[in-house]
Amino acid sequence: MAEKKKLSLIAFSGEFDKLTAVFTLATGAAAVGYEVNIFFTFWGLDAIKQKRGHAFLGGNWLTKFFGFVLGGLHTAPTSRFNFCGLGPHIFRSLMRKKNVATLEELVEAATALGVNLYACEMAMHVLGLKQSDFIHEVKDTLGVATFLEISEGGQTLFI
Protein backbone atom coordinates (compact mmCIF):
# COMPACT_ATOMS: atom_id res chain seq x y z
CA MET A 1 0.00 0.00 0.00
CA ALA A 2 1.35 3.44 -0.96
CA GLU A 3 2.21 5.92 1.77
CA LYS A 4 -0.21 8.84 2.07
CA LYS A 5 0.99 12.03 0.38
CA LYS A 6 1.94 14.80 2.77
CA LEU A 7 2.27 18.59 2.55
CA SER A 8 3.69 20.66 5.38
CA LEU A 9 3.54 24.44 5.29
CA ILE A 10 5.45 26.89 7.45
CA ALA A 11 3.37 30.05 7.86
CA PHE A 12 5.86 32.75 8.84
CA SER A 13 3.97 35.76 7.49
CA GLY A 14 0.83 37.31 8.90
CA GLU A 15 0.01 39.11 5.67
CA PHE A 16 -3.35 38.57 3.99
CA ASP A 17 -2.11 37.44 0.59
CA LYS A 18 0.51 35.08 2.00
CA LEU A 19 -1.97 33.55 4.44
CA THR A 20 -4.41 33.14 1.56
CA ALA A 21 -1.70 31.21 -0.32
CA VAL A 22 -1.04 29.02 2.75
CA PHE A 23 -4.71 28.12 3.19
CA THR A 24 -5.36 27.72 -0.55
CA LEU A 25 -2.53 25.19 -0.80
CA ALA A 26 -3.63 23.50 2.42
CA THR A 27 -7.27 23.11 1.42
CA GLY A 28 -6.44 22.04 -2.13
CA ALA A 29 -4.05 19.36 -0.91
CA ALA A 30 -6.40 18.15 1.83
CA ALA A 31 -9.29 17.97 -0.67
CA VAL A 32 -7.33 15.49 -2.81
CA GLY A 33 -6.30 13.32 0.12
CA TYR A 34 -3.01 14.73 1.36
CA GLU A 35 -2.13 14.88 5.02
CA VAL A 36 -1.59 18.61 5.58
CA ASN A 37 0.28 20.24 8.45
CA ILE A 38 0.64 24.00 8.96
CA PHE A 39 3.29 25.28 11.39
CA PHE A 40 2.58 28.88 12.40
CA THR A 41 5.57 30.83 13.61
CA PHE A 42 6.25 34.48 14.50
CA TRP A 43 3.88 36.77 12.54
CA GLY A 44 2.09 33.73 11.16
CA LEU A 45 0.79 33.04 14.67
CA ASP A 46 -1.45 36.06 14.20
CA ALA A 47 -3.63 34.01 11.82
CA ILE A 48 -4.66 31.55 14.52
CA LYS A 49 -5.34 33.93 17.39
CA GLN A 50 -8.69 33.51 19.06
CA LYS A 51 -9.41 37.20 19.58
CA ARG A 52 -10.61 39.10 16.53
CA GLY A 53 -9.23 42.55 15.93
CA HIS A 54 -6.69 44.40 18.00
CA ALA A 55 -6.08 42.89 21.46
CA PHE A 56 -3.32 43.32 24.01
CA LEU A 57 -2.03 39.73 24.03
CA GLY A 58 1.40 38.92 25.37
CA GLY A 59 3.46 38.84 28.52
CA ASN A 60 4.93 42.35 28.79
CA TRP A 61 4.24 45.80 27.36
CA LEU A 62 6.28 45.17 24.20
CA THR A 63 4.67 41.84 23.30
CA LYS A 64 1.24 43.28 24.18
CA PHE A 65 2.00 46.15 21.78
CA PHE A 66 2.88 43.65 19.02
CA GLY A 67 -0.35 41.77 19.75
CA PHE A 68 -2.38 44.96 19.49
CA VAL A 69 -0.74 46.27 16.32
CA LEU A 70 -0.99 42.94 14.49
CA GLY A 71 -4.67 42.44 15.25
CA GLY A 72 -5.30 38.90 14.01
CA LEU A 73 -6.61 37.26 10.85
CA HIS A 74 -9.36 39.80 10.18
CA THR A 75 -7.00 42.78 10.21
CA ALA A 76 -4.08 41.20 8.32
CA PRO A 77 -2.59 43.70 5.85
CA THR A 78 -1.62 42.83 2.29
CA SER A 79 2.10 42.56 1.57
CA ARG A 80 1.83 45.07 -1.28
CA PHE A 81 -0.73 47.72 -2.17
CA ASN A 82 -2.21 47.80 1.31
CA PHE A 83 -3.63 51.30 0.67
CA CYS A 84 -3.67 52.33 4.34
CA GLY A 85 -5.49 49.13 5.33
CA LEU A 86 -7.93 48.98 2.42
CA GLY A 87 -6.01 46.27 0.53
CA PRO A 88 -7.58 43.28 2.30
CA HIS A 89 -11.09 44.75 1.88
CA ILE A 90 -10.45 45.21 -1.84
CA PHE A 91 -9.19 41.64 -2.17
CA ARG A 92 -12.12 40.19 -0.19
CA SER A 93 -14.53 42.10 -2.44
CA LEU A 94 -12.79 40.87 -5.60
CA MET A 95 -12.76 37.31 -4.24
CA ARG A 96 -16.50 37.38 -3.53
CA LYS A 97 -17.26 38.85 -6.98
CA LYS A 98 -15.23 36.08 -8.63
CA ASN A 99 -16.73 33.34 -6.39
CA VAL A 100 -13.35 32.62 -4.83
CA ALA A 101 -13.20 31.61 -1.19
CA THR A 102 -12.11 34.41 1.13
CA LEU A 103 -9.31 33.91 3.65
CA GLU A 104 -11.80 33.31 6.45
CA GLU A 105 -13.67 30.74 4.35
CA LEU A 106 -10.39 29.00 3.52
CA VAL A 107 -9.54 28.74 7.23
CA GLU A 108 -12.97 27.20 7.90
CA ALA A 109 -12.51 24.78 5.00
CA ALA A 110 -9.05 23.80 6.23
CA THR A 111 -10.35 22.84 9.65
CA ALA A 112 -13.33 21.01 8.10
CA LEU A 113 -10.94 19.05 5.85
CA GLY A 114 -8.79 18.00 8.82
CA VAL A 115 -5.75 20.17 8.18
CA ASN A 116 -3.46 19.99 11.21
CA LEU A 117 -2.68 23.41 12.70
CA TYR A 118 0.38 23.75 14.95
CA ALA A 119 1.80 26.73 16.86
CA CYS A 120 5.56 27.24 17.17
CA GLU A 121 6.56 26.92 20.81
CA MET A 122 9.66 29.13 20.55
CA ALA A 123 7.84 31.98 18.78
CA MET A 124 5.05 31.79 21.35
CA HIS A 125 7.59 32.26 24.15
CA VAL A 126 9.22 35.19 22.38
CA LEU A 127 5.86 36.89 21.77
CA GLY A 128 4.45 36.04 25.21
CA LEU A 129 1.57 33.96 23.86
CA LYS A 130 -0.17 30.95 25.43
CA GLN A 131 -2.04 28.01 23.91
CA SER A 132 -5.27 29.56 25.19
CA ASP A 133 -4.66 32.62 22.95
CA PHE A 134 -5.29 30.48 19.86
CA ILE A 135 -8.38 29.07 18.19
CA HIS A 136 -9.38 25.65 19.52
CA GLU A 137 -8.57 24.01 16.14
CA VAL A 138 -4.84 24.38 16.87
CA LYS A 139 -3.88 20.77 17.45
CA ASP A 140 -0.72 21.35 19.48
CA THR A 141 2.24 23.55 20.33
CA LEU A 142 5.43 22.14 18.80
CA GLY A 143 9.13 22.73 18.67
CA VAL A 144 10.99 22.57 15.38
CA ALA A 145 12.29 19.03 15.93
CA THR A 146 8.78 17.65 16.40
CA PHE A 147 7.48 19.54 13.36
CA LEU A 148 10.32 18.07 11.28
CA GLU A 149 9.33 14.57 12.44
CA ILE A 150 5.71 15.21 11.48
CA SER A 151 6.79 16.62 8.10
CA GLU A 152 9.17 13.79 7.24
CA GLY A 153 8.48 12.07 3.96
CA GLY A 154 6.49 14.88 2.37
CA GLN A 155 6.84 18.26 0.70
CA THR A 156 7.56 21.28 2.92
CA LEU A 157 6.97 24.87 1.83
CA PHE A 158 7.90 28.08 3.66
CA ILE A 159 5.51 31.00 3.10
Secondary structure as UniProt FT lines:
FT   STRAND          6..11
FT   HELIX           16..31
FT   TURN            32..33
FT   STRAND          35..40
FT   HELIX           42..48
FT   HELIX           61..70
FT   HELIX           73..75
FT   HELIX           83..85
FT   HELIX           87..97
FT   TURN            98..99
FT   HELIX           103..112
FT   TURN            113..114
FT   STRAND          116..120
FT   HELIX           121..127
FT   HELIX           131..133
FT   TURN            136..137
FT   STRAND          138..142
FT   HELIX           144..151
FT   TURN            152..153
FT   STRAND          155..158
//
